[in-house]
């Protein structure tokens, strides 16, 4: 049997899809990328028994999502945050803890990478133009915007992407500032912003800030291939 990759869905609890209803949703690109790599994608809607869900999968992919709020958002420009529902973050954290406890592979993408860092005691830049005004623009056109990355030698990511690594897309305004104990930075953009993190102990726990599922470049086949192979 091919490995089963669980992917939590995003929650709309603010009536963005339809008023007075809670909807779960997910970009189909994640399932396509897992399928193309030889895995079976299983969507995981928010519910109480996250640990039971993890017992039935071979790997966990935490996809992109909404924003993490800073402790004091009043110091930031009005309207810059689209906060992830607290119940969604709690559910994803329970999935992540259970997956790490089982030792199955974990891949975090954008919000997913930031969640992995926060779980390990790391920190975020909550709005790059405010927290890192020296940084370049990281909200580039989705279809065409790309920037280079520098990948640290000797990392799992370097083994996956090869040398030189491909340029990546960039559609975010939050980023990992410090990855937290047990994790290392494995890639940065030319302006120093963290683009990837991974476990120091060799486990397949990998986070990337870009969206490899959205394009044929950015190491899509290599990243999802390595992830699904680890799950198998």
C-alpha atoms as one frame of an Amber mdcrd trajectory, in Angstrom:
protein
   0.000   0.000   0.000   1.254   3.519  -0.747   1.869   5.694   2.336  -1.026
   7.784   3.649  -0.266  11.479   4.147  -2.662  13.319   6.449  -3.322  16.986
   5.658  -5.385  19.127   8.060  -7.909  21.387   6.393  -8.240  25.101   7.060
 -11.229  26.396   8.980 -13.371  29.384   8.062 -15.263  30.341  11.222 -15.912
  33.948  10.172 -18.428  33.461   7.379 -16.027  34.154   4.543 -17.384  31.261
   2.452 -21.007  31.569   3.561 -22.496  33.456   6.466 -23.581  31.588   9.603
 -21.677  28.448   8.577 -18.270  27.000   9.467 -16.482  25.663   6.390 -13.294
  23.623   6.009 -11.261  24.007   2.838  -7.869  23.229   1.309  -6.044  24.009
  -1.905  -6.198  20.831  -3.994  -2.567  21.396  -5.035  -1.376  19.645  -1.846
  -3.243  16.430  -2.630  -2.075  16.535  -6.254   1.551  16.892  -5.193   1.282
  13.977  -2.738  -0.464  11.855  -5.365   2.185  12.616  -7.984   4.886  11.593
  -5.493   3.262   8.196  -4.966   1.358   8.835  -1.737  -2.309   8.917  -0.786
  -3.554  12.265   0.551  -6.126  12.135   3.350  -7.805  15.371   4.417  -8.200
  15.808   8.173 -11.070  18.110   9.193 -10.973  19.678  12.627 -12.386  17.385
  15.339 -11.728  16.356  18.918  -9.678  13.161  18.431  -6.583  14.440  16.654
  -4.392  11.713  18.151  -6.655   8.996  16.730  -6.335  10.545  13.279  -2.532
  10.474  13.482  -2.581   6.789  14.418  -3.944   6.019  10.958  -1.490   7.978
   8.797   2.144   7.513   7.757   3.116  11.198   7.535   1.710  14.626   8.364
   1.704  17.594   5.988   0.736  20.893   7.648  -0.251  23.252   4.830  -0.338
  26.998   4.481  -2.954  28.918   6.428  -3.840  32.197   8.060  -1.807  34.384
  10.407  -0.444  33.970  13.916  -1.186  37.047  16.011   1.557  38.744  18.049
   1.077  39.147  21.792   0.298  42.836  21.216  -1.056  43.479  17.714  -1.807
  47.131  18.469   1.729  48.118  17.491   1.179  46.923  13.911  -0.650  48.610
  11.048  -4.382  48.080  11.107  -5.706  45.276   8.932  -2.408  43.463   8.260
  -3.443  40.245  10.031  -5.889  37.577   8.910  -5.787  35.484  12.094  -5.976
  31.705  12.061  -8.856  30.475  14.259  -7.664  29.459  17.725  -9.446  26.130
  17.383  -7.582  25.494  14.112  -4.197  26.227  15.673  -4.989  24.000  18.663
  -6.053  21.140  16.377  -2.940  21.448  14.210  -0.729  21.514  17.317  -2.340
  18.325  18.616  -1.767  16.661  15.249   1.845  17.849  15.254   2.533  16.635
  18.796   1.050  13.238  18.006   3.032  12.935  14.763   6.296  13.862  16.490
   5.475  11.402  19.269   5.011   8.607  16.742   8.141   9.612  14.856   6.424
   9.847  11.471   7.636  12.343   8.849   6.379  15.918   9.108   6.413  18.533
   6.347   5.282  22.076   7.203   4.574  24.602   4.465   4.395  28.363   5.209
   1.978  28.492   8.201   2.932  24.852   8.761   6.628  25.685   9.083   5.828
  28.524  11.477   3.690  26.177  13.603   6.567  23.686  13.828   8.883  26.464
  15.000   6.420  27.743  17.603   5.865  24.226  18.934   9.628  23.926  19.482
   9.802  27.218  21.377  10.774  29.359  18.410   9.551  32.827  17.468   8.167
  34.667  14.455   8.439  37.896  12.559   4.716  38.621  12.579   4.787  41.219
   9.783   8.032  41.492   7.845   7.628  45.141   6.740   7.253  46.079  10.423
   9.614  43.613  12.142  12.279  43.464   9.423  12.043  46.685   7.400  15.492
  45.893   5.977  14.126  42.774   4.256  13.085  42.642   0.641   9.550  42.118
  -0.613   8.316  38.612   0.192   4.840  39.058  -1.251   5.672  38.495  -4.904
   3.253  37.730  -7.758   2.135  34.140  -7.244   2.579  32.996 -10.826   5.887
  34.658 -11.674   7.550  35.996  -8.522  10.650  34.054  -7.472  13.782  34.650
  -5.407  16.934  32.661  -4.750  17.642  30.759  -1.546  20.879  29.767   0.120
  20.725  26.214   1.484  23.133  25.169   4.237  25.521  22.405   3.226  25.078
  19.091   4.991  21.370  19.541   5.657  18.565  17.234   4.613  17.223  20.039
   2.441  20.536  20.328   0.602  20.427  16.592  -0.080  16.886  16.909  -1.436
  17.236  20.030  -3.598  20.789  19.584  -4.861  23.225  22.329  -5.832  22.318
  24.926  -6.877  18.846  24.937  -5.317  16.016  26.208  -7.517  14.525  29.671
  -6.939  11.294  29.642  -4.932   7.991  31.471  -4.899   7.224  33.908  -2.093
   3.705  34.908  -0.994   4.056  35.507   2.745   4.386  38.370   5.228   5.173
  36.299   8.342   8.354  34.282   8.825  10.309  32.296  11.388  12.680  34.477
  13.418  14.172  31.693  15.587  13.382  28.011  14.951  13.601  26.832  18.562
  15.629  24.093  20.314  15.983  20.890  18.323  15.608  22.640  14.977  18.128
  24.265  12.692  17.836  26.798   9.895  18.546  25.030   6.621  17.850  27.834
   4.123  17.624  31.626   3.977  16.711  34.155   1.318  19.371  36.624   0.172
  18.131  39.193   2.731  18.571  36.714   5.588  14.933  35.709   6.120  14.534
  32.079   7.190  13.220  29.985   4.300  13.521  26.460   5.727  14.036  24.658
   9.028  14.603  21.015   9.907  15.201  18.690  12.834  18.758  18.522  14.111
  18.536  14.838  15.050  17.989  13.474  11.542  14.256  12.854  11.775  12.222
  13.933   8.754  10.836  17.121  10.269  11.126  19.784   7.591   9.524  23.176
   7.113   9.679  25.440   4.069   8.405  29.008   3.813   7.604  28.836   0.117
   4.781  26.863  -1.524   6.322  24.001  -3.537   2.868  22.550  -4.228   1.944
  25.607  -6.315   4.510  25.316  -9.080   6.647  22.884 -11.004   9.779  24.712
  -9.886  10.838  25.347  -6.288  11.811  21.702  -5.881   8.235  20.405  -5.934
   8.969  16.906  -7.230  12.119  16.543  -5.133  10.523  17.752  -1.875   7.328
  15.745  -2.126   9.225  12.742  -3.450  11.559  12.736  -0.461   8.646  13.265
   1.948   6.560  10.417   0.555   9.610   8.135   0.386  10.296   8.824   4.074
   6.643   8.038   4.848   6.966   4.719   3.025
